[in-house]
Amino acid sequence: MKLYPDRKRTRATRFLWGAAQRMRDAGITVDTDSAYSTVSIDCPGEESIYLQGDDADAFIAECEKLWNRYPSLPMDVCELALAEPYTDLWS
């Protein structure tokens, strides 16, 4: 199932939606908690990636920048797209 409906998007948002779709297809989830400065990136069968403190704050700030720049993107899409490089640690 597609994460997003078919409709016209900018090149940047198509890239971000595509990254989020690849992550969702792989079963990867991202949980952020700005109150406690934590980020958890999980995938079935893999050890979780856990960010806290300054690293988590930086990740959350980048998600918020992306979300503010492209209002058509939901926050969960921003989180999934920005978490994609971290999944290279599982390779």
C-alpha positions in Angstrom: 0.0 0.0 0.0 1.3 3.4 -0.9 2.1 5.8 1.9 0.8 8.8 -0.1 -1.9 9.4 -2.7 -0.9 10.0 -6.3 -0.9 13.7 -6.9 1.5 16.3 -8.3 4.4 17.0 -6.0 7.6 19.0 -6.2 10.9 17.2 -6.9 12.0 17.6 -3.3 8.7 16.3 -1.8 8.6 13.4 -4.3 12.1 12.4 -3.1 11.1 12.7 0.6 7.8 10.7 0.1 9.9 8.1 -1.8 12.4 7.8 1.1 9.6 7.5 3.6 7.9 4.9 1.5 11.1 2.8 1.3 11.4 3.0 5.0 7.8 2.0 5.6 8.0 -0.9 3.2 11.0 -2.2 5.1 9.0 -2.1 8.4 11.1 0.7 9.9 9.5 3.0 12.4 10.7 6.2 14.0 9.5 7.4 17.4 10.5 10.9 18.6 9.9 12.5 21.9 11.0 16.1 22.0 10.1 16.5 25.7 12.7 13.9 26.7 15.1 14.5 23.7 14.9 10.9 22.4 14.6 9.3 19.0 14.2 5.6 18.4 14.6 4.0 15.0 13.3 0.4 14.9 13.3 -2.4 12.4 12.1 -6.0 12.9 15.0 -8.3 13.4 17.6 -5.5 14.0 18.9 -3.8 17.0 17.2 -0.4 17.6 19.1 2.8 16.9 18.6 5.2 19.9 19.5 8.9 19.9 19.3 11.0 23.0 20.4 14.5 24.1 22.0 16.7 21.6 21.9 14.1 18.8 18.2 13.7 19.3 17.6 17.4 19.5 19.4 18.0 16.2 17.4 15.2 14.5 14.1 16.6 15.8 15.1 20.2 14.8 15.9 19.0 11.3 12.5 17.3 11.1 10.8 20.5 12.2 12.7 22.5 9.6 11.7 20.1 6.9 8.1 20.1 8.1 8.0 23.9 8.1 9.6 24.2 4.7 7.2 21.7 3.0 3.8 22.1 4.8 2.3 19.3 2.6 4.6 16.8 4.4 3.3 15.1 7.6 5.8 15.0 10.4 6.0 11.2 10.3 7.2 11.4 6.6 9.9 13.9 7.6 11.0 11.6 10.4 11.1 8.5 8.2 12.9 10.3 5.4 15.6 11.8 7.7 16.1 8.5 9.4 17.0 6.7 6.2 20.8 7.3 6.4 20.9 5.8 9.9 19.7 2.5 8.5 23.0 2.0 6.8 24.3 1.0 10.2 22.3 -2.2 9.8 24.1 -3.2 6.6 
